[in-house]
Amino acid sequence: MMSAEEVLVEHDAVEKEFVVTLSGGSDKAVLQYEIVDCQSVPSRSVLDLQHTYVPQSLRGRGIAQHLCIAGFEYAKQQGYLVKPTCSYVSDTFLNRNPEFYGACEGASSRYSSLSTNCGYRELSESKQISAANESNGTTCEESSSEEEDDEILEQRQQDHMFKMADQQYKSSLADGDETVRAKYVNLLLSRASELVQRGGSEDDILELQRRAYSLETQT
């Protein structure tokens, strides 16, 4: 995959497309869009990413991803929400880059807050405990392990309860009940928030976020 420095994405506002031109200018890759009204937030506009095309000569270089990133960055600059109409954007780009879900039309602000918080801690939880103990003049050996044992037990119970609920909602989705789907979205986002608080895996948190967004935007 080419680095960002090697790919120059240009914005053609007249043609409403983001463009990468290589091979002496004879071939170009494009991400075409339209600006439409937002149905859920009337005061905002939506950047509808409609079609991505990369010619055969330019494929395999990650150019489509660079085009999508340019589109999302432009939407952010203009204060637009994003509608991922293009199947590459919705099915491939967002699955590989779930941190962009929060910019999409129909996504709750809960997504962006989770993306901001997950996975960016300067100190691991164990280092934070160690630092606190040192400031109090104590060592790890002197601190009681009872609270840690209780916390581990609580986390295991939470893990078990989520797995049970997750399986139950999955089996209930086939009925097409909108109430069930809304509750399932809340379950996934609550679980993601829970993992954020305990310093869980960023991949796990973003996967929960991706699943919730997929459910919330199903038609």
Backbone bond lengths (Angstrom), bond angles and torsions (degrees), N, CA, C in turn:
res aa  C-N    CA-C-N  psi(-1)  N-CA   C-N-CA  omega(-1)  CA-C   N-CA-C  phi
1 M - - - 1.458 - - 1.527 110.03 -
2 M 1.314 115.29 138.68 1.456 119.99 -179.42 1.517 110.01 -76.29
3 S 1.328 116.34 148.41 1.458 120.32 177.93 1.519 109.24 -78.32
4 A 1.359 114.64 164.50 1.459 119.84 -179.21 1.518 111.23 -60.20
5 E 1.363 116.37 -31.28 1.458 120.07 -178.71 1.524 111.50 -68.02
6 E 1.348 116.85 -26.01 1.454 120.28 -176.90 1.520 112.72 -89.15
7 V 1.323 117.27 -11.62 1.455 121.84 -178.44 1.521 109.34 -113.96
8 L 1.321 116.09 119.51 1.457 121.68 177.10 1.520 108.59 -104.46
9 V 1.314 115.53 111.82 1.464 120.59 178.30 1.519 108.52 -96.66
10 E 1.303 115.98 122.53 1.471 121.58 179.02 1.522 109.66 -105.45
11 H 1.312 115.73 147.50 1.458 121.29 179.85 1.525 109.41 -107.54
12 D 1.317 116.37 118.07 1.465 121.99 176.54 1.528 107.16 -103.34
13 A 1.328 116.05 96.34 1.460 120.82 -176.08 1.525 112.09 -68.93
14 V 1.325 116.56 -26.83 1.466 120.04 -179.79 1.529 110.30 -70.01
15 E 1.338 115.82 -48.26 1.464 120.66 -179.98 1.527 112.05 -83.06
16 K 1.323 116.35 -7.85 1.461 122.80 -178.70 1.527 110.90 57.39
17 E 1.312 114.11 62.31 1.466 119.00 179.12 1.523 110.22 -157.22
18 F 1.329 114.66 153.38 1.454 122.13 171.23 1.526 106.09 -101.84
19 V 1.333 116.09 137.96 1.470 120.09 -168.08 1.519 110.99 -132.56
20 V 1.333 115.67 139.05 1.459 123.18 168.22 1.519 106.95 -123.09
21 T 1.333 115.40 123.29 1.457 120.40 -179.03 1.523 109.85 -118.05
22 L 1.335 116.24 124.90 1.458 121.96 178.15 1.521 109.17 -134.88
23 S 1.312 116.26 -169.72 1.468 122.31 178.17 1.524 111.24 55.68
24 G 1.324 115.79 46.03 1.459 119.70 176.76 1.503 114.10 71.31
25 G 1.328 117.58 14.88 1.462 120.38 176.76 1.514 114.22 90.78
26 S 1.330 118.26 -1.09 1.468 120.08 -176.89 1.524 112.21 -81.09
27 D 1.326 117.50 -27.39 1.465 121.22 -179.95 1.519 109.82 -119.09
28 K 1.319 115.69 144.26 1.463 118.39 177.14 1.525 110.31 -141.87
29 A 1.317 114.42 144.80 1.457 122.46 175.11 1.521 107.74 -104.23
30 V 1.324 117.26 142.29 1.460 119.97 -174.95 1.528 111.87 -136.63
31 L 1.305 114.22 150.70 1.457 122.53 167.51 1.522 106.02 -124.94
32 Q 1.318 116.07 110.74 1.458 121.61 -175.20 1.525 110.85 -94.72
33 Y 1.319 116.00 147.26 1.466 119.91 -176.37 1.525 111.25 -145.42
34 E 1.318 115.16 167.14 1.454 124.18 168.94 1.518 107.54 -133.83
35 I 1.309 116.95 151.67 1.461 121.51 174.66 1.522 107.48 -102.70
36 V 1.326 116.48 119.88 1.459 121.52 -174.85 1.525 109.74 -126.86
37 D 1.326 115.24 169.59 1.460 120.56 177.93 1.524 110.08 -75.25
38 C 1.300 115.24 147.59 1.461 121.09 177.57 1.527 109.54 -87.64
39 Q 1.325 116.70 126.16 1.456 120.67 -178.37 1.523 111.96 -75.64
40 S 1.335 116.74 -36.51 1.461 119.87 -175.81 1.529 113.30 -85.55
41 V 1.346 116.45 -27.94 1.474 120.85 179.47 1.524 107.47 -130.44
42 P 1.336 118.30 89.10 1.468 121.99 -173.51 1.522 114.78 -55.40
43 S 1.324 117.57 -25.83 1.465 120.05 -177.49 1.530 112.93 -78.85
44 R 1.331 117.60 -5.88 1.462 120.91 -177.56 1.516 110.94 -117.80
45 S 1.332 115.18 156.77 1.457 121.34 175.91 1.527 109.07 -104.76
46 V 1.322 115.14 164.65 1.452 121.39 -176.43 1.519 110.30 -124.61
47 L 1.331 116.19 133.18 1.456 122.06 172.75 1.524 106.74 -89.43
48 D 1.309 116.05 104.31 1.460 121.93 -177.51 1.530 109.02 -88.32
49 L 1.334 116.79 103.04 1.463 121.90 179.72 1.525 108.13 -80.55
50 Q 1.344 116.28 106.01 1.454 120.31 -165.66 1.522 115.25 -99.05
51 H 1.324 117.58 -33.66 1.466 117.66 -173.10 1.529 110.48 -156.07
52 T 1.333 114.77 131.22 1.464 121.03 175.42 1.519 108.76 -115.56
53 Y 1.331 115.26 132.00 1.472 119.36 177.44 1.524 109.80 -136.49
54 V 1.330 115.59 127.92 1.461 122.14 174.83 1.523 107.46 -126.14
55 P 1.339 118.74 119.14 1.470 120.57 -179.58 1.526 111.48 -63.59
56 Q 1.313 115.07 157.90 1.456 120.88 -176.38 1.525 112.14 -54.18
57 S 1.313 116.75 -37.90 1.469 120.87 -176.57 1.524 112.98 -67.23
58 L 1.330 117.80 -17.96 1.472 121.57 -176.50 1.528 112.83 -109.70
59 R 1.322 117.54 0.26 1.458 119.78 -175.50 1.523 111.86 -76.00
60 G 1.339 114.41 158.51 1.455 120.09 179.45 1.514 113.61 82.38
61 R 1.316 118.29 11.36 1.463 121.95 -178.21 1.532 112.65 -115.32
62 G 1.321 116.74 3.38 1.458 119.74 -179.63 1.508 113.96 76.69
63 I 1.333 117.08 18.70 1.465 120.45 -175.44 1.523 111.62 -68.63
64 A 1.325 117.53 -38.26 1.469 119.83 180.00 1.526 110.72 -59.53
65 Q 1.324 116.75 -38.86 1.459 119.88 178.67 1.526 111.09 -65.19
66 H 1.315 117.21 -41.21 1.473 120.26 177.70 1.524 110.86 -62.13
67 L 1.313 117.14 -38.12 1.469 121.01 177.99 1.532 110.00 -63.18
68 C 1.322 116.33 -44.04 1.466 120.44 -179.31 1.529 111.30 -64.56
69 I 1.318 116.17 -43.65 1.466 119.65 178.91 1.528 110.23 -59.79
70 A 1.330 116.18 -41.50 1.470 120.31 178.11 1.520 110.60 -61.55
71 G 1.336 115.98 -40.65 1.459 119.72 179.06 1.517 112.08 -63.85
72 F 1.321 117.10 -45.28 1.468 120.69 179.71 1.526 111.37 -66.62
73 E 1.332 116.96 -37.68 1.462 119.64 178.33 1.526 111.21 -66.23
74 Y 1.335 116.04 -39.51 1.473 119.87 177.66 1.531 110.02 -63.62
75 A 1.342 116.40 -43.22 1.458 120.06 178.51 1.530 111.02 -59.79
76 K 1.318 116.25 -40.95 1.464 120.23 179.09 1.523 110.88 -63.77
77 Q 1.342 116.04 -43.42 1.463 120.38 179.75 1.525 112.25 -61.42
78 Q 1.344 115.72 -36.80 1.456 120.46 -176.29 1.527 113.53 -90.67
79 G 1.322 116.24 -6.15 1.452 119.58 -178.30 1.516 113.63 78.26
80 Y 1.341 116.57 22.21 1.457 121.23 179.24 1.531 111.00 -88.96
81 L 1.313 115.91 152.55 1.453 121.03 163.38 1.535 107.27 -85.69
82 V 1.315 117.22 167.73 1.461 121.25 -177.77 1.521 109.94 -119.17
83 K 1.327 115.66 134.52 1.468 121.68 173.96 1.528 107.89 -111.85
84 P 1.331 119.03 111.86 1.464 121.42 -175.96 1.531 112.18 -85.33
85 T 1.330 116.36 69.24 1.466 120.57 -179.75 1.525 111.40 -66.19
86 C 1.319 116.87 -40.33 1.463 121.78 179.19 1.529 109.94 -61.07
87 S 1.335 116.97 131.41 1.469 120.81 -177.45 1.522 111.81 -64.85
88 Y 1.334 118.11 -30.20 1.465 118.61 177.21 1.528 110.06 -65.47
89 V 1.325 116.51 -42.52 1.467 120.28 -179.22 1.525 110.63 -64.72
90 S 1.332 116.77 -47.24 1.466 120.67 -174.75 1.521 113.07 -74.84
91 D 1.338 116.68 -40.52 1.466 119.78 -172.28 1.521 114.48 -94.36
92 T 1.315 116.63 -29.04 1.469 119.56 -175.78 1.522 112.35 -109.67
93 F 1.329 116.92 -58.14 1.458 120.03 -175.19 1.526 112.03 -61.23
94 L 1.328 117.51 -48.87 1.465 119.89 -177.19 1.522 111.98 -68.72
95 N 1.320 117.57 -33.40 1.460 119.51 176.65 1.519 111.38 -66.37
96 R 1.325 116.55 -34.65 1.464 120.21 179.15 1.523 111.70 -82.33
97 N 1.317 116.81 -23.42 1.466 121.43 -175.76 1.532 109.76 -131.70
98 P 1.332 117.76 66.33 1.471 120.29 -173.70 1.522 114.45 -65.02
99 E 1.324 117.02 -11.48 1.465 118.89 177.85 1.528 112.45 -65.26
100 F 1.358 116.85 -14.35 1.463 120.50 179.66 1.525 112.89 -89.57
101 Y 1.327 118.47 -5.07 1.456 120.58 -178.67 1.522 112.33 -57.09
102 G 1.330 116.05 -38.21 1.457 119.84 -176.31 1.507 114.51 -62.12
103 A 1.352 117.83 -16.38 1.463 121.38 -179.64 1.516 112.56 -88.47
104 C 1.344 117.18 -6.09 1.463 120.56 -172.75 1.523 112.29 -85.30
105 E 1.319 115.23 148.41 1.455 121.66 175.86 1.522 109.22 -60.38
106 G 1.314 116.10 134.72 1.451 120.45 178.72 1.512 113.45 91.75
107 A 1.332 117.00 -13.09 1.469 119.60 178.99 1.515 109.36 -81.82
108 S 1.298 115.84 136.15 1.461 120.38 177.99 1.522 110.08 -72.16
109 S 1.317 116.49 155.30 1.464 120.56 176.06 1.521 111.46 -62.69
110 R 1.341 116.13 -13.37 1.468 119.94 178.31 1.520 110.97 -61.55
111 Y 1.348 117.27 -30.33 1.452 119.59 -178.45 1.518 111.41 -67.88
112 S 1.333 116.44 -47.60 1.458 119.00 -177.08 1.519 111.37 -65.68
113 S 1.338 117.16 -34.53 1.461 118.57 179.84 1.517 110.83 -68.64
114 L 1.322 117.57 -35.60 1.457 120.28 177.06 1.510 110.88 -68.33
115 S 1.346 116.91 -41.86 1.458 119.82 -179.47 1.521 111.09 -61.94
116 T 1.343 115.07 -35.74 1.460 118.97 -178.53 1.521 111.26 -68.29
117 N 1.337 116.50 -36.53 1.454 120.44 -171.50 1.520 114.73 -88.97
118 C 1.340 117.55 -27.04 1.468 117.63 -170.07 1.520 112.03 -80.93
119 G 1.321 113.97 136.83 1.455 120.09 168.49 1.507 117.53 76.78
120 Y 1.326 119.44 11.06 1.460 119.26 -176.31 1.522 111.16 -124.57
121 R 1.305 116.70 57.32 1.464 121.03 178.33 1.519 110.18 -105.14
122 E 1.341 115.17 131.04 1.460 118.96 -178.44 1.523 110.97 -70.38
123 L 1.340 116.44 -31.64 1.456 121.06 178.94 1.515 109.10 -119.74
124 S 1.310 117.12 139.87 1.454 120.17 173.18 1.512 107.99 -71.08
125 E 1.330 116.00 164.31 1.461 119.73 -177.85 1.523 110.75 -59.25
126 S 1.323 117.18 -39.34 1.462 119.94 -178.83 1.519 111.37 -65.93
127 K 1.336 117.24 -37.23 1.458 120.43 178.69 1.523 110.98 -69.17
128 Q 1.345 116.54 -35.53 1.455 119.41 178.00 1.525 110.18 -64.04
129 I 1.338 117.06 -42.60 1.467 120.84 177.92 1.521 110.40 -62.31
130 S 1.345 115.37 -43.25 1.458 120.04 -179.81 1.519 111.36 -62.23
131 A 1.354 116.05 -43.07 1.456 120.55 -179.21 1.525 110.62 -64.06
132 A 1.349 116.29 -40.20 1.464 119.89 179.35 1.528 110.57 -65.25
133 N 1.322 115.98 -40.99 1.470 119.47 178.95 1.518 111.74 -63.08
134 E 1.351 116.36 -41.47 1.462 119.88 -179.95 1.513 111.03 -63.73
135 S 1.345 116.51 -39.03 1.466 119.20 -178.87 1.528 111.16 -66.94
136 N 1.347 115.98 -27.10 1.464 120.22 178.31 1.515 112.89 -90.26
137 G 1.346 117.61 2.51 1.444 121.60 179.41 1.506 113.55 76.52
138 T 1.347 117.50 21.08 1.457 120.42 179.88 1.511 109.40 -115.49
139 T 1.314 115.83 167.19 1.457 121.72 175.97 1.509 108.70 -117.72
140 C 1.343 116.20 167.64 1.462 120.45 179.94 1.515 111.13 -59.99
141 E 1.366 116.72 -34.59 1.446 120.63 -178.46 1.529 111.23 -66.32
142 E 1.357 116.63 -29.81 1.451 120.46 -176.46 1.524 112.06 -82.11
143 S 1.318 118.12 -20.11 1.464 121.05 -176.47 1.521 110.08 -82.64
144 S 1.303 115.31 146.86 1.462 120.47 -178.57 1.518 110.04 -75.61
145 S 1.333 116.55 146.58 1.460 121.57 179.69 1.521 111.96 -96.73
146 E 1.339 117.30 0.79 1.457 119.85 -175.64 1.525 111.75 -63.17
147 E 1.354 117.44 -42.46 1.449 120.17 -179.52 1.523 111.01 -65.01
148 E 1.335 116.68 -39.33 1.458 120.19 178.97 1.520 110.62 -64.53
149 D 1.349 116.89 -40.53 1.457 120.59 178.67 1.525 110.87 -63.01
150 D 1.330 117.04 -42.11 1.461 121.31 178.46 1.527 110.81 -63.93
151 E 1.335 115.55 -39.51 1.458 119.83 -179.22 1.525 110.97 -66.84
152 I 1.323 116.50 -42.02 1.464 120.54 178.74 1.525 110.18 -62.82
153 L 1.325 116.60 -42.90 1.464 120.76 179.06 1.521 110.75 -62.21
154 E 1.328 116.70 -43.01 1.464 121.11 179.31 1.533 110.83 -62.74
155 Q 1.337 116.11 -41.96 1.459 119.71 179.64 1.524 111.53 -64.34
156 R 1.317 116.71 -39.10 1.462 120.27 177.99 1.523 110.87 -64.31
157 Q 1.323 116.68 -39.24 1.456 120.41 177.33 1.527 110.72 -65.22
158 Q 1.335 116.08 -41.16 1.460 119.76 177.71 1.529 110.85 -63.49
159 D 1.332 116.15 -41.78 1.467 120.18 178.95 1.526 110.71 -60.98
160 H 1.329 115.73 -44.07 1.467 120.26 -178.96 1.526 110.96 -65.21
161 M 1.324 116.70 -44.06 1.463 120.60 -178.95 1.522 110.92 -63.98
162 F 1.347 116.95 -38.52 1.459 119.02 179.40 1.523 111.05 -66.34
163 K 1.333 116.70 -43.71 1.467 119.92 -179.51 1.520 111.29 -60.08
164 M 1.325 116.36 -41.85 1.457 120.34 178.77 1.531 111.21 -63.78
165 A 1.340 115.97 -46.91 1.466 120.14 -179.57 1.524 111.42 -66.33
166 D 1.322 116.33 -38.91 1.466 121.47 179.36 1.526 110.16 -59.76
167 Q 1.312 117.29 -46.78 1.462 121.59 179.79 1.527 111.22 -64.12
168 Q 1.322 116.28 -39.18 1.462 120.46 -178.80 1.523 111.07 -66.10
169 Y 1.345 116.87 -44.51 1.464 119.83 179.93 1.525 111.33 -67.20
170 K 1.329 117.00 -38.02 1.463 120.42 178.38 1.521 110.87 -58.25
171 S 1.318 116.41 -44.29 1.460 120.20 -178.76 1.524 112.28 -71.26
172 S 1.343 117.10 -22.54 1.464 120.99 -178.38 1.519 113.23 -88.37
173 L 1.339 117.82 -15.88 1.459 121.22 -175.94 1.522 112.55 -63.78
174 A 1.336 116.74 -28.35 1.461 120.34 -176.29 1.525 112.14 -61.22
175 D 1.325 117.61 -22.86 1.463 121.21 -179.15 1.527 112.16 -74.53
176 G 1.342 117.16 -14.59 1.460 120.49 178.02 1.511 114.53 74.19
177 D 1.312 117.92 20.69 1.464 122.57 -179.69 1.530 109.56 -75.57
178 E 1.336 117.19 118.98 1.466 121.61 -178.40 1.524 111.56 -65.04
179 T 1.332 116.61 -33.97 1.463 119.76 179.35 1.521 110.81 -65.00
180 V 1.330 115.71 -41.72 1.465 120.24 177.91 1.518 110.26 -62.88
181 R 1.325 116.35 -42.78 1.460 119.56 -179.25 1.530 111.10 -63.27
182 A 1.332 117.20 -41.84 1.470 120.59 179.21 1.524 111.04 -63.50
183 K 1.329 116.37 -40.07 1.467 119.99 178.54 1.528 110.86 -67.19
184 Y 1.319 115.73 -35.37 1.465 120.02 179.52 1.526 110.22 -66.70
185 V 1.333 116.62 -40.76 1.465 120.63 176.45 1.524 110.30 -59.37
186 N 1.337 116.43 -44.91 1.463 120.15 179.32 1.529 111.69 -63.20
187 L 1.333 115.67 -38.29 1.462 119.44 178.07 1.529 110.85 -61.43
188 L 1.329 116.49 -46.51 1.469 120.53 -178.06 1.524 111.57 -64.47
189 L 1.334 116.31 -41.28 1.466 119.38 -179.75 1.525 111.59 -71.29
190 S 1.321 116.57 -35.64 1.463 119.73 176.38 1.521 110.56 -64.59
191 R 1.334 115.42 -40.15 1.463 119.67 177.83 1.531 110.56 -64.56
192 A 1.331 116.68 -41.73 1.464 120.26 178.54 1.523 110.71 -61.43
193 S 1.337 116.40 -43.39 1.465 120.69 178.58 1.527 110.82 -63.68
194 E 1.312 115.45 -38.16 1.471 121.14 178.35 1.533 110.70 -61.95
195 L 1.345 116.15 -43.32 1.462 120.05 179.47 1.523 111.49 -68.18
196 V 1.333 116.24 -33.85 1.469 119.60 176.04 1.524 109.73 -60.37
197 Q 1.326 116.04 -46.25 1.465 120.56 -176.89 1.526 112.47 -64.35
198 R 1.320 116.54 -33.73 1.466 118.76 -178.68 1.525 112.61 -92.48
199 G 1.340 118.29 2.76 1.454 121.61 179.15 1.506 112.96 75.18
200 G 1.337 116.40 38.90 1.460 120.87 -178.19 1.506 113.47 -73.92
201 S 1.326 114.77 179.17 1.466 121.93 -178.62 1.519 111.16 -62.71
202 E 1.315 116.43 130.96 1.469 120.70 177.86 1.523 110.52 -62.15
203 D 1.331 117.63 -38.03 1.463 120.87 179.13 1.524 110.53 -61.62
204 D 1.331 117.28 -42.43 1.459 120.86 179.14 1.525 111.16 -64.78
205 I 1.324 116.39 -40.82 1.463 120.83 -179.14 1.530 110.90 -65.43
206 L 1.326 116.42 -45.33 1.456 120.12 -179.49 1.526 111.98 -68.56
207 E 1.329 117.40 -32.01 1.464 120.45 176.45 1.529 110.75 -66.33
208 L 1.326 117.36 -41.54 1.459 120.84 175.63 1.526 110.40 -62.53
209 Q 1.302 115.94 -41.65 1.459 121.42 178.55 1.530 110.62 -62.83
210 R 1.317 116.38 -42.04 1.470 121.01 179.46 1.528 110.84 -63.39
211 R 1.329 116.28 -44.26 1.459 120.32 -179.79 1.520 111.33 -63.72
212 A 1.340 116.14 -42.01 1.458 119.86 179.99 1.523 111.09 -63.85
213 Y 1.320 116.04 -43.19 1.475 119.24 179.82 1.518 110.56 -63.91
214 S 1.324 117.21 -41.71 1.456 121.53 179.40 1.522 111.35 -59.79
215 L 1.330 116.24 -41.88 1.458 120.33 178.23 1.527 111.80 -68.37
216 E 1.335 115.96 -43.07 1.456 121.02 -174.97 1.522 112.64 -66.40
217 T 1.321 117.91 -27.64 1.459 121.60 -176.13 1.522 113.14 -102.95
218 Q 1.329 117.74 5.18 1.456 120.36 175.72 1.514 110.06 -65.99
219 T 1.331 115.06 144.08 1.464 119.89 178.70 1.511 109.88 -112.94
